[in-house]
Amino acid sequence: MTKPKVLISDKMDPNAAAIFRERGCEVDEITGKTPEELIAIIGQYDGLAIRSSTKVTQEILDAATNLKVIGRAGIGVDNVDIPAASAKGVVVMNTPFGNSITTAEHAIALMFALARQLPEADASTQAGKWEKNRFMGVEVTGKTLGLIGAGNIGSIVADRALGLRMKVVAFDPFLSPERAIDLGIEKVELDELLARADFITLHTPLTDQTRNILSRENLAKTKKGVRVINCARGGLVDEAALKELLDSGHVAGAALDVFVTEPAKEHALFGTPNFVATPHLGASTNEAQVNVALQVAEQMADYLVNGGVTNALNMPSLSAEEAPKLKPYMALAEKLGSLMGQLTTGSIPRISIHTEGAATELNIKPITAAVLAGFLRVHSDTVNMVNAPFLAKERGMEVREVKTEREGDYHTLVRVSVKTEAGERSVAGTLFSNSEPRLVELFNIKVEAELAGDMMYIVNEDAPGFIGRIGTLLGENAINIGTFNLGRHSAGGEAVLLLSVDSPVPPAVIEQARTLPGVKRVMALAF
């Protein structure tokens, strides 16, 4: 039997190659190739192990005629064309938790650097100035640390900060009160965090919900003398506003390890007093580099030799026998989870996955994982069907699985329910022709809709003329409607409208829709 062949195209710990060989793979370590050179050789490999340097484009994938798996030693996969890889049936894996401690420690290190002005004091002293009275720092003991994001990395930062005798407050929609108690921190809303924190650290992925979360408006809400640290993602902080507030003295210090544009070889913030910059070093320790390299080698070898799937971003953990039956249910489950994730806000202490009829004959675990992946992916760019259950548990979410063997209105049904501050809310879907996912119930209102592409969700008073008004508004903004999907409790009561549209609906159009008579809620959705 021919051994699977793996190419390591970026510099990686040498033990990774040893693991591949020990587990039955051939491996070549060829780094520093240009895209053209990589295209010329990629066709002979079954696996490609990368870090951040190699860009896996459509052109490279087209040439990768034997490729079965891409493994990213690290979290971010921006350098991989995942849709193109999925279309070719190539599994894309990452190692989402291999550098958590390293990134958390870097955030703590930058906090100390800001508190004691270490970079400027070092430069001054080595220049022979001995400006002892110039550098008057602050203690971190007794100060309030505000965490924006209390997941895996944020919780480690919280633990270290509590050891420094700091008070920790956190804003995280997925942080349950019970989990906050376990961590020894206080869950607060964002405005309260901004008003109270002496130091603010960010530990959240970059999504539509978190982009510019420290906007000009939110930075202005911070207390005078605050210090800001970002080791998460560029784009979470309005860099221009941060510069202005540093210059004015409202922000006492800022440290960025990540930037909107990288590599950041020129930047308006460079040279600003009390500003510290590092070149995306969050994962740059010997231990982290070893950890992610070994993990990606283990995962890839397991897949190539045994068919095991771990930390895949574009497929679930499935056996070969289960996959054909579960595939349409997984698609339905992920769409229902994504819909619920986009429509709910705030802490979600419980999520329930209820199967009825034919769906109860299947393994519910992959269905549950698909629901959680869809739900959490709205707020996280690293979630997949493998790590979604872990992330839900980490955030204190109780996950319930319920089976009802009897058939209801449909031969097979999957229902997703969440407990919110406003009460229980649920969505349900079925399969048409045993393969086509359809939404059939939305918050106790009967509907029938395909969840695909760009959509608008509207809750309005059921009254004559509304459909015409929304159609006119979209037409005036050159947005073409694909389908109308309507549902209501009763005539003249509350109605739900799901529109599929041919292009994303801009925020300005959403705001215009909110002003229409009878409208209660409007959102843009994407699937």
C-alpha positions in Angstrom: 0.0 0.0 0.0 1.4 3.4 -1.0 2.1 5.7 1.9 0.3 9.1 1.9 2.7 11.9 0.9 2.8 15.2 2.8 4.5 18.5 1.9 5.5 20.9 4.7 5.8 24.2 2.9 6.4 26.6 5.8 9.1 26.5 8.5 7.8 24.2 11.3 9.2 22.4 14.3 11.2 19.4 13.0 9.3 17.1 15.3 6.2 17.5 13.0 8.0 15.7 10.2 9.0 13.0 12.6 5.3 12.5 13.6 4.2 12.1 10.0 6.9 9.5 9.4 6.1 7.6 12.6 2.4 7.4 11.7 3.0 6.1 8.2 3.4 9.1 5.9 6.1 10.2 3.6 7.0 13.8 4.1 9.0 16.5 2.3 10.1 19.8 3.9 10.3 22.3 1.1 9.9 25.9 2.3 10.1 29.3 0.7 8.7 28.3 -2.7 7.0 30.9 -4.9 3.4 30.3 -5.9 4.5 29.2 -9.3 7.1 26.8 -7.8 4.4 25.4 -5.5 2.0 24.8 -8.3 4.7 22.8 -10.1 5.1 20.3 -7.3 1.8 20.2 -5.4 0.2 17.6 -7.6 2.2 14.8 -6.1 1.1 15.4 -2.5 -1.9 14.1 -0.5 -1.4 16.5 2.4 -0.1 20.1 2.7 1.0 21.4 6.1 1.3 25.2 6.3 1.7 28.1 8.7 0.9 31.7 7.5 3.4 32.2 4.7 1.9 29.7 2.1 -1.2 31.1 0.4 -3.4 28.3 -0.8 -5.2 29.9 -3.7 -7.6 28.6 -6.3 -4.7 28.2 -8.7 -2.7 26.1 -6.3 -5.8 23.9 -5.5 -6.4 23.4 -9.2 -2.9 22.0 -9.5 -3.3 19.9 -6.4 -4.8 16.9 -8.2 -4.1 14.4 -5.3 -4.6 16.7 -2.3 -6.9 15.5 0.4 -6.1 17.6 3.4 -4.6 21.0 4.3 -3.4 21.5 7.8 -2.8 25.0 9.3 -0.5 25.0 12.3 -2.3 27.8 14.1 -5.7 29.4 14.2 -6.2 31.8 11.3 -6.9 30.3 7.9 -7.2 33.6 5.9 -4.4 32.3 3.7 -6.5 29.3 2.5 -9.4 29.5 0.0 -11.7 27.4 2.0 -14.7 27.5 -0.4 -12.4 26.3 -3.3 -10.9 23.6 -1.1 -14.4 22.4 -0.1 -15.4 22.3 -3.7 -12.5 20.0 -4.5 -13.3 17.9 -1.5 -10.1 18.9 0.4 -10.4 19.0 4.2 -9.0 22.1 5.8 -7.9 21.7 9.4 -6.4 24.1 12.0 -5.2 24.0 15.6 -7.4 26.5 17.3 -6.2 26.0 20.9 -2.4 25.4 20.5 -1.3 29.0 21.2 -3.9 30.2 23.7 -1.5 30.5 26.7 1.1 32.2 24.6 -1.3 34.8 23.3 -2.7 35.4 26.8 0.7 35.9 28.3 1.6 38.4 25.5 -1.5 40.4 26.5 -0.3 40.4 30.1 3.2 41.4 29.1 1.9 44.4 27.1 -0.3 45.4 30.0 2.9 45.6 32.2 4.7 47.4 29.4 2.0 50.1 29.3 1.7 50.3 33.1 5.4 51.0 33.6 6.3 52.6 30.2 8.9 50.0 29.7 9.8 50.4 26.0 10.2 54.2 26.3 12.2 53.9 29.5 14.4 51.3 27.9 15.1 53.5 24.9 15.8 56.5 27.1 18.1 54.7 29.4 20.1 53.1 26.7 20.5 56.5 25.1 22.3 57.6 28.3 19.6 60.0 29.5 18.7 58.4 32.9 15.3 60.2 33.1 14.1 58.6 36.3 11.5 61.3 37.0 10.0 61.1 33.5 8.6 57.6 33.8 6.0 57.5 36.5 4.1 54.3 36.1 0.9 52.8 37.7 0.4 49.6 39.7 -1.9 46.9 38.2 -2.8 45.7 41.7 -6.3 46.8 42.6 -7.0 48.1 39.1 -10.0 46.9 37.0 -9.3 44.8 33.9 -12.0 44.8 31.3 -12.1 41.7 29.0 -13.9 42.0 25.7 -14.3 38.3 25.0 -14.0 35.7 27.8 -13.5 32.6 25.8 -10.4 30.3 25.8 -7.7 33.1 25.7 -9.8 35.7 27.6 -10.4 33.2 30.5 -6.6 32.6 30.8 -5.9 36.4 30.9 -8.6 36.6 33.6 -6.9 33.9 35.6 -3.5 35.6 35.4 -5.0 39.1 36.2 -6.8 37.7 39.3 -3.4 36.4 40.4 -2.1 39.9 40.1 -4.9 41.0 42.5 -6.8 42.9 39.8 -10.6 43.0 39.5 -11.9 41.6 36.3 -15.1 42.5 34.4 -16.0 40.9 31.1 -18.3 41.6 28.2 -19.1 38.5 26.3 -22.6 37.7 25.0 -21.9 34.0 25.4 -20.6 34.1 28.9 -23.2 32.7 31.3 -23.5 34.0 34.9 -22.5 30.5 36.1 -19.3 30.5 34.0 -18.5 34.0 35.2 -18.7 32.8 38.8 -16.4 29.9 38.0 -13.9 32.2 36.5 -14.1 34.6 39.4 -15.1 37.6 37.2 -18.0 39.9 36.8 -20.2 39.8 33.7 -21.2 43.3 32.5 -22.5 45.0 29.4 -20.1 46.8 27.1 -20.9 50.3 28.2 -20.3 49.4 31.9 -17.0 47.8 31.0 -15.9 50.9 29.1 -16.9 53.2 32.1 -15.1 51.1 34.7 -12.0 49.5 33.2 -8.5 50.8 33.9 -7.1 48.4 31.3 -9.0 46.9 28.4 -7.9 43.8 26.6 -9.6 42.3 23.5 -10.0 38.5 23.0 -12.6 38.1 20.4 -12.5 37.1 16.7 -13.2 39.7 14.0 -16.8 39.2 12.8 -19.5 41.6 11.6 -20.6 41.9 15.3 -17.2 42.7 16.7 -15.7 44.8 13.9 -14.7 48.2 15.3 -16.1 47.2 18.7 -13.8 49.9 20.2 -15.1 52.5 17.8 -14.6 56.2 18.1 -17.9 56.4 20.0 -17.0 53.5 22.4 -13.5 54.7 23.0 -15.0 58.1 24.0 -17.0 56.3 26.7 -13.9 54.9 28.4 -12.6 56.5 31.6 -9.8 59.0 31.3 -6.5 57.3 31.7 -7.6 53.9 30.3 -5.0 51.6 28.7 -6.0 49.5 25.7 -4.3 46.2 24.6 -5.2 44.2 21.5 -3.6 40.9 20.7 -6.6 39.4 19.0 -7.4 40.7 15.5 -6.8 43.9 13.6 -10.0 45.8 12.9 -11.4 45.5 16.5 -10.2 49.0 17.3 -10.6 52.2 15.4 -7.0 53.0 15.0 -7.5 56.6 13.9 -9.7 57.4 16.9 -7.2 55.6 19.2 -4.4 57.9 17.9 -6.5 61.0 18.6 -7.3 59.9 22.1 -3.7 59.1 22.9 -2.6 62.5 21.7 -5.3 64.2 23.8 -4.3 62.2 26.9 -7.8 60.6 27.3 -6.2 57.2 26.6 -3.1 56.9 28.8 -1.5 54.1 26.7 -2.2 51.6 24.0 -0.5 48.4 22.9 -1.3 46.7 19.6 0.0 43.3 18.4 -2.3 43.3 15.4 -3.3 45.9 12.9 -6.0 46.4 10.2 -3.2 46.2 7.5 -0.3 43.8 8.0 2.6 43.8 7.8 2.3 47.3 9.4 5.6 48.8 8.2 4.2 52.4 8.4 1.4 53.6 10.6 0.0 56.9 12.0 0.3 55.5 15.5 4.1 54.8 15.2 6.0 57.2 17.3 3.0 58.3 19.4 4.0 58.7 23.1 2.7 55.8 25.3 2.1 53.6 22.3 3.6 50.1 22.1 3.6 48.0 19.0 4.7 44.4 18.3 4.6 42.5 15.0 1.8 40.0 15.6 3.8 38.1 18.2 0.8 36.6 20.0 1.7 33.0 19.1 5.4 33.5 18.9 6.9 31.4 21.6 9.0 28.2 21.2 6.3 26.3 23.1 3.4 27.5 21.0 5.3 26.8 17.7 6.0 23.3 18.9 2.5 22.7 20.1 0.7 23.7 16.9 3.2 21.9 14.7 2.8 18.6 16.5 -1.0 19.0 16.7 -1.4 19.6 13.0 0.9 16.7 12.1 -1.1 14.3 14.4 -4.4 15.5 12.9 -3.3 15.2 9.3 -1.7 11.8 9.7 -4.7 10.5 11.5 -6.9 11.6 8.6 -4.6 10.4 5.8 -4.0 7.0 7.4 -7.1 6.2 9.4 -9.8 8.6 8.1 -10.2 10.4 11.4 -11.3 14.0 11.2 -10.3 16.5 14.0 -10.6 20.3 14.0 -11.8 20.5 10.4 -13.2 23.8 9.3 -15.2 22.5 6.4 -16.5 19.1 7.4 -17.8 17.4 10.6 -16.4 14.4 12.5 -18.1 11.6 10.7 -17.5 7.9 9.9 -17.7 6.8 6.3 -20.9 4.8 7.0 -22.8 7.7 8.6 -21.9 10.5 6.2 -24.4 9.9 3.4 -27.4 9.7 5.7 -26.3 12.6 7.9 -25.1 15.0 5.3 -28.6 16.7 4.5 -29.5 16.7 8.2 -26.2 18.4 9.0 -26.9 21.1 6.4 -30.3 21.7 7.8 -29.0 21.7 11.4 -26.2 24.2 10.6 -28.7 26.6 8.9 -31.1 26.4 11.8 -28.2 27.1 14.2 -27.0 30.0 12.1 -30.5 31.5 11.9 -30.9 31.3 15.6 -27.4 32.8 16.2 -28.2 35.7 14.0 -31.6 36.4 15.5 -30.7 36.1 19.2 -28.6 38.4 21.4 -27.3 38.3 24.9 -26.4 35.4 27.1 -27.7 32.0 26.0 -27.6 29.7 29.0 -29.3 26.8 27.2 -29.7 25.5 23.7 -31.8 22.4 22.9 -31.8 20.2 19.8 -35.0 18.2 19.4 -35.4 15.6 16.6 -38.7 14.1 15.6 -39.7 11.2 13.3 -37.0 9.8 10.9 -34.3 12.1 12.3 -34.4 10.2 15.6 -32.9 7.1 13.9 -29.6 9.0 13.3 -26.6 9.8 15.5 -27.7 13.1 17.0 -24.2 14.1 18.0 -23.1 15.4 14.5 -26.5 17.1 14.2 -25.9 18.8 17.5 -22.4 19.8 16.5 -23.7 21.3 13.3 -26.3 23.3 15.1 -23.7 24.6 17.6 -21.3 25.4 14.8 -23.9 27.4 12.9 -25.0 29.2 16.1 -21.5 30.1 17.3 -20.0 30.8 13.9 -21.9 34.1 13.8 -19.6 35.3 16.6 -16.4 33.3 16.0 -14.2 32.8 12.9 -12.5 29.7 14.3 -15.5 27.5 15.2 -16.1 24.2 13.5 -18.3 21.1 14.0 -15.5 19.5 16.1 -14.7 22.3 18.5 -18.2 23.9 18.7 -19.4 21.6 21.6 -16.3 22.5 23.5 -16.7 26.2 22.9 -20.4 26.0 24.0 -19.3 24.2 27.2 -16.6 26.7 27.8 -19.1 29.5 27.6 -21.4 27.8 30.2 -24.1 26.9 27.7 -26.2 23.9 28.6 -26.8 21.7 25.5 -29.8 19.4 25.6 -30.6 16.7 23.1 -34.2 15.4 22.9 -35.6 12.7 20.6 -39.3 12.1 19.9 -39.8 9.0 17.8 -43.4 9.7 16.9 -44.0 11.8 13.8 -45.7 15.2 14.0 -46.7 17.3 11.1 -43.6 16.2 9.2 -42.0 12.9 8.5 -38.7 14.3 9.9 -38.1 17.4 11.9 -35.2 19.2 13.6 -36.0 21.9 16.2 -33.6 24.3 17.8 -34.6 26.1 20.9 -32.7 28.6 23.1 -33.4 30.0 26.5 -33.1 33.8 26.4 -33.9 36.6 28.8 -37.2 37.0 27.0 -38.1 33.3 27.3 -37.8 30.3 25.1 -37.5 30.8 21.4 -37.3 28.1 18.7 -37.0 27.5 15.0 -37.7 24.2 13.2 -36.9 22.7 9.8 -37.4 19.6 7.7 -36.1 18.0 4.6 -38.0 18.2 1.3 -37.5 15.1 -0.9 -35.2 13.8 2.0 -32.4 16.1 0.9 -33.5 19.8 0.7 -33.4 21.8 4.0 -36.4 24.0 4.6 -37.4 26.3 7.5 -41.0 25.5 8.5 -41.4 27.3 11.8 -39.9 30.6 13.2 -40.7 31.6 16.7 -44.0 29.7 16.7 -45.0 31.2 13.4 -45.5 28.7 10.5 -43.4 29.6 7.5 -41.8 27.8 4.6 -38.4 29.2 3.4 -35.1 28.1 2.0 -32.3 29.5 4.1 -29.6 30.4 1.5 -27.6 33.5 0.4 -28.5 37.0 1.6 -31.9 37.5 3.3 -33.9 40.1 5.2 -35.8 39.2 8.4 -38.7 41.5 9.2 -41.3 41.4 12.0 -44.2 43.8 11.3 -47.9 44.4 12.1 -50.0 42.4 9.6 -51.7 45.2 7.6 -52.5 46.0 4.0 -49.8 47.7 1.9 -46.8 46.6 3.8 -45.4 44.2 1.2 -45.7 47.0 -1.4 -43.8 49.4 0.8 -40.9 47.1 1.5 -40.8 46.1 -2.2 -40.6 49.8 -3.2 -37.9 50.5 -0.7 -35.7 47.7 -2.0 -36.4 48.6 -5.6 -35.4 52.2 -5.0 -32.1 50.9 -3.7 -31.5 48.5 -6.6 -31.9 45.4 -4.4 -33.6 42.6 -6.3 -36.0 40.3 -4.4 -35.6 36.5 -5.0 -38.5 35.1 -2.9 -41.1 36.2 -0.4 -41.7 33.9 2.6 -44.6 35.0 4.8 -46.1 33.8 8.1 -48.3 35.2 10.8 -50.1 34.2 14.0 -53.4 35.6 12.9 -54.9 38.2 10.6 -54.1 41.7 11.8 -51.5 40.3 14.4 -47.8 40.0 14.2 -46.3 38.8 10.9 -42.9 37.6 9.8 -41.4 38.2 6.4 -38.3 36.4 5.1 -36.9 37.8 1.9 -34.2 36.3 -0.2 -32.3 39.0 -2.1 -29.7 38.9 -4.8 -27.1 41.1 -2.9 -26.3 42.1 0.7 -28.6 44.7 2.2 -26.6 47.7 3.3 -27.0 49.0 6.9 -28.5 52.2 5.6 -31.3 50.3 3.9 -31.9 48.3 7.0 -32.3 51.6 8.9 -34.7 52.9 6.3 -36.8 49.7 6.6 -37.0 50.2 10.4 -38.8 53.5 9.8 -41.6 52.0 7.7 -45.1 52.0 9.4 -45.7 48.8 11.4 -42.2 47.5 11.4 -41.0 46.1 14.8 -37.7 44.5 13.8 -35.5 44.3 10.8 -32.2 42.4 10.3 -30.0 41.3 7.4 -29.2 37.6 7.4 -26.6 35.6 5.5 -26.2 31.9 4.9 
